[in-house]
Amino acid sequence: MEKVKKFFTSKWFKGSVNGICFTLSLLLLIYNVSIIGYFILLIRFGEDQGEMLYMLLSTAGILLILIPLLFKMTKQRFYHFTLIVLHLFAIGLPFFIKFIEGALRKI
């Protein structure tokens, strides 16, 4: 039992989990924020389901980045909090696009 506890508290394990979660969250953010990723979801799944999947991918990115923060596996938290804020901006992007679309139709 002591070997298992030692393995899960080792620097190598914490660094690996932190790196994997951060990388996956960053890849989800890059895919979501790119115009290509957004429109692929809209074309493939339709407007309502595409936007829902878009927001779910950003939510999954936030949950991935919270894993190292909650289990105290990080040394520098600035990049993790920055990634969370960028995912929150990405979640708001479909609402912003609909707002701009509505404003342009009124003109």
Secondary structure, 3 states (H helix, E strand, C coil): CHHHHHHHCCHHHHHHHHHHHHHHHHHHHHHHHCHHHHHHHHHHHCHHHHHHHHHHHHHHHHHHHHHHHHCCCCCCCHHHHHHHHHHHHHHHHHHHHHHHHHHHHHC
